[in-house]
Amino acid sequence: MPEQNREPGEAPASEPTGASGADAAPAAPVEAEALRQELDEARGKAREYLGLLQRAQADFVNYRRRVEQERGESILAGRADLAQRILPAIDDFDRAVQNRPAELADSQWVQGIELIGRKVRAALEGAGIVSIDALGQEFDPWEHEAVMQAPSSPEEAGRVIEVFRAGYKQGSKVLRPAQVKVGRGLA
């Protein structure tokens, strides 16, 4: 009868006997141990998932960095390719301006043509493509292509004394070496 007066969720009252009181005490440590084991497993899974998440984030950051680097390299390669196609036209333009008739040197038409040349060079420089400064410089086989040698003073020996075709580079990468004449000094 006492069970009828019990509140919902309340455990039934046990009779105070020596046998049932001894059984209840070991059940609490067993249940606590099971909960600790469950908690340790949950913490292990959480560490595993955290590690997976951190690796995934690192992989994504590396992927983004690699894509940005490849994109930048692709842009530079495209600019270099375009410059390689334009440089022969610039060479022809330079030869035409150098060989203009003397009587046309001061005409507005020639000045307009020279302005166009300056604008094309400025566009190349804006894309990071610059002319190699060769005249008077020490011969550098990485930037200069020697097509001739000529007797020169001892001061000019091993130096560029004439430029036949301008060279260009993009950053430290040579797109086209300058074709030059190199002094060899008097023997």
QUIMO-V966616 format. One record per pair of residues at least 4 apart in sequence whose ideal C-beta (glycine too) atoms are under 8 Angstrom apart, sorted by the first residue. I is the first residue (numbers start at 1). GAP is how many residues later the second one is. Records with the same first field share a line. If there is no record, write none. Layout:
I=GAP ; GAP
This chain:
1=4
2=4 ; 11
3=9 ; 10
6=4 ; 6 ; 7
14=6 ; 7 ; 10
15=5
16=5
17=4
18=4
19=4
20=4
21=4
22=4
23=4
24=4
26=4
27=4
28=4
29=4
30=4
31=4
32=4
33=4
34=4
35=4
36=4
37=4
38=4
39=4
40=4
41=4
42=4
43=4
44=4
45=4
46=4
47=4
48=4
49=4
50=4
51=4
52=4
53=4
54=4
55=4
56=4
57=4
58=4
59=4
60=4
61=4
62=4
63=4
64=4
65=4
66=4
67=4
68=4
69=4
70=4
71=4
72=4
73=4
74=4
75=4
76=4 ; 52 ; 94 ; 95
77=4
78=4
79=4 ; 48 ; 49 ; 50 ; 91
80=4 ; 49 ; 90 ; 93 ; 95
81=4
82=4 ; 45
83=4 ; 41 ; 44 ; 46 ; 85 ; 87 ; 92
84=91 ; 92
86=4 ; 34 ; 38
87=4 ; 81 ; 88 ; 89
88=4
89=4
90=4 ; 27 ; 30 ; 31 ; 76
91=4 ; 74 ; 75
92=4
93=4 ; 24 ; 27
94=4 ; 23 ; 72
95=4
96=4 ; 17
97=13 ; 16 ; 17 ; 20
100=4 ; 5 ; 10
101=4
104=5 ; 6
105=5
106=4 ; 5
107=4
108=4
109=4
110=4
111=4
112=4
113=4
114=4
115=4
116=4
117=4
118=4
119=4
120=4
121=4 ; 10
122=4
123=4
124=5 ; 6 ; 44
125=4 ; 5
127=43
128=42 ; 43
129=39 ; 40 ; 41 ; 46
130=38 ; 39 ; 40
131=35 ; 36 ; 37
132=11 ; 12 ; 34 ; 35 ; 36 ; 37 ; 42 ; 45 ; 46
133=4
134=9 ; 10 ; 26 ; 29 ; 32 ; 33 ; 44 ; 46
135=25 ; 26 ; 27 ; 28
136=23 ; 24 ; 25
137=7 ; 22 ; 23
138=20 ; 21 ; 22
139=5 ; 7 ; 19 ; 20 ; 21 ; 41 ; 43
140=4
141=5
142=32 ; 35
143=24 ; 26 ; 31 ; 34 ; 35
144=16 ; 23 ; 33 ; 34 ; 35 ; 36 ; 38
145=22 ; 32 ; 33 ; 34 ; 35
146=34 ; 35 ; 36
147=17 ; 32 ; 33 ; 34
148=14 ; 16 ; 32 ; 33 ; 34
149=32 ; 33 ; 34 ; 35
150=11 ; 12 ; 31 ; 32 ; 33 ; 34
151=32 ; 33 ; 34 ; 35
152=4 ; 5 ; 7 ; 9 ; 31 ; 32 ; 33 ; 34
153=4 ; 30 ; 32 ; 33
154=31 ; 32
155=4
156=5 ; 27 ; 29
157=26 ; 27 ; 28
158=24 ; 25 ; 26 ; 27
159=23 ; 24
160=18 ; 20 ; 21 ; 22 ; 23
161=19 ; 20 ; 21 ; 22
162=18 ; 19
163=15 ; 16 ; 17 ; 18
164=15 ; 16 ; 17
165=13 ; 14
166=12
167=7 ; 8 ; 9 ; 10 ; 11 ; 12
168=6 ; 7 ; 8
169=4 ; 5 ; 6
170=5
